Amino acid sequence: MTTNFKPLTLCLCLQAIFLIISIPTTHSRTTFLAKDEKLSLIQNTCKKTPNYNICLQSLKANSASSVSDVTGLAQIMVKVMKAKANDGLNKIHQLQKLGNGARKALNSCGDKYRAILVADIPQAIEALEKGDPKFAEDGANDAANEATYCENEFNGKSPLTKQNNAMHDVSAVTAAMVRQLL
Amino acid sequence: MDRTNNSNHDVPFTYVSLPIGPHEDEALVESRGKWKARPVVFCGLLVLVSLVAFNGYKGSNGNITTLTSNEDLKQKTIHSHKWKPVSRGVSAGVSEKSNRLFTKSNNIGGMLFPWNNTMLAWQRTAFHFQPEENWMNDPNGPLYYKGWYHFFYQYNPNGAFWGDIVWGHAVSRDLIHWIHLPLAMVADEWYDQNGVWTGSATILPNGDIIMLYTGATDALVQVQNLAYPADLSDPLLIDWIKYPKNPVLVPPPEIEVYDFRDPTTAWLTSQGKWRISIGSKMNKTGIALVYDTKDFKTFERIEGILRAVPKTGMWECVDFFPVSTKLDIGLDTSARGDDVKYVMKVSLDDDRHDYYALGTYDENGVDFVPDDTNKDVGTGLRYDYGVFYASKTFYDQSKERRVLWSWIGESDSEDADVAKGWASLMGIPRTIVFDKKTGSNLLQWPVEEVERLRMKRCKFHNEKVMPGSVVLLNIGSASQLDIEAEFNIDKKDIEKIKQTNEEYNCETSGGAANRGALGPFGLLVLADEGLSEYTPIYFYVVKGSNGNLKTSFCSDQSRSSLATDVDKSIFGSTVPVLEGEKLSLRILVDHSIVESFAQGGRTCVTSRVYPTTAIYENAQLFLFNNATEATVTASLNVWHMNSAFINDKQVKLKS
């Protein structure tokens, strides 16, 4: 009985390739999740943070769908933190140019936002990348605190409330997310 | 980050001339020249009064009792000072009305002005190990070799935050006066490209030095690498060689690639092999893996684990060593015998605290079993109840002692760290011995060499401190002190008070402002005369339901600073006090670090303190007793401490 081996061989090869691709590797940082698994990863991760909505919005706006683990989600949050810190610093510069009042407070806030950009964020990025997440938690916690200290500088009449709240809330979400990695 | 081969030459460092011998420091001149007996200085207060927005704690009536040392034969000025609890008072020159800006809470309102350079400059320590600038974390590979103590540390050459980690290096003759050397290792190989992380030294019987350390590879895997000195005839061990066939250990299959770090010093097994442990976790159970080796180049994974404790999370910086149950000396890491107990210590990633347990070790079964399973590794005793992490011991063969190093991080904001240009300290190295009296804990004590920094002593004997009073100790400026004190509660007071079920917990107690019958009482360090800032270090005694006394020892940072961007926790724990023992404490004050030891080192608390006012000549020392019933008698010795000149730029190394 003659059989045509070519389609059979092709079939077996394709099966083998398929199997190899779908075996999750224990040494790999990312595993392959189906779309609804990724969605529930995002939801489950965000549920364990102090602000579910901010968490969800931040991740969705930043292609979180391509990420498959909590470390990846936390890395996205750190990018969002950086964007909020830049927003804060830009607003501070604007207000400083206008030159009306609260000069000391604005200068102090400038120092705090620069510290977030120069120290907290690089520390968090490196810690998450290299696998020592506690330093990322420290960086995120500090960033949230710096925003609070900045807001307190104005004694109730802050021109930066929107930016400080955003910085604080995004940082608090990031810290809570990193805690899930410890 | 790009890494050039010459990166270790781009980093600035300070060289120091080689000293002649171990006692050259005795010829050192007093650093700041302020330690003569002189009247209290008031000029600094004028500057402070002009700053409007200060809140303060202050008694509204009366003044503070001032005590001068018995040795000075000065007159006592007797006033009485009533202790005022929580509500914030008014600082001089500010009327009550302006206080509507500030709420009662410690962390809102308060100081509106940013840190200035004078305040930040004061924070640098005089006799604790710290590099000239930038960030430091874990101690690495401490060892004693050819007359020198070597100390390595995690260091960021590029900023006052964690990152770009390499190995700093320093040497000392006495664990106190340090000389900075070039970086020992940088991230110049694929197997440590992303981090030259923590490791430990093993000194072999033939004098070889083995350094095992964790590298984060170019693929972000945590591996263990071998390094050794390039030239063992160089007592300064300046140059190091990385074994060409690194890594010597990679994560085993069941362990995540980022949960495999901080190899221990090795100890000899009865088979003549060297054994090490590496901390890790499986889900949330902290574990310690075990490996054997003959040459530190090939390792054999030993089945089983040294210990596992559920819910403790990742175990970092595992340390494992024997202690003598009979003698007050340290033991070599390989020591064995009948009068030997074992200590297993871990740093918990989850809560940034260092825990230890005493127990027995079965070499064959590869088992560490704690004496008390209710006080297991990671759930029981801590070396220190304050800021204290990633600690590591080594055996000092020259003085037959086991010495403990620990990383003391900052408790301020990153903004302040960036402004001052540095972050983190090391604690003063401590000796560790088994507490023969209790049998259930270790004793830690600052190495005796720190006492060489003691200068003028002020002695106070049997000073009676009434309930609700504060006593200024007239010793002059109080930023660099070594204090030894004993306290006695009047027996009549103990007998007459009722028994109680009160469980005192330093952390949730509200601190020294909350009064009990038999506490709190102790010392106020880094306090200004107006008591707008102060840090109580105190005992709090409770008479329990069976008439037994239970004692807590705490360090209260809640009113340590008017600044709102510093940590204001209260740290501490219970401390065993045995029949017949007086309450005793020791405190090392060195600018922004305070290290406190109760009952000879049974309970230790390290804290970071950042005052804005109680600095330079305004930093004072007080005795206090805020108990409601107990009269307390205190005797103390207070020494002013010299600087150790660790970062003195004047000193140069001759090549």
Interface residues (C-beta under 8 A of the other chain):
Chain A: T26 H27 R29 K104 A105 N107 S108 D111 K112 R114 A115 I116 V118 A119 D120 P122 Q123 E126 A127 E129 K130 G131 D132 K134 F135 D138 G139 D142 N145 E146 Y149 N152 E153 N155 L182
Chain B: L101 I108 G109 L112 F113 P114 G159 A160 F161 W162 G163 D164 N194 G195 W197 A216 L220 V221 Q222 P251 P253 E254 V257 Y258 D259 G313 M314 D349 D350 R352 S413 E414 D415 D417 V418 A419 T564 D565
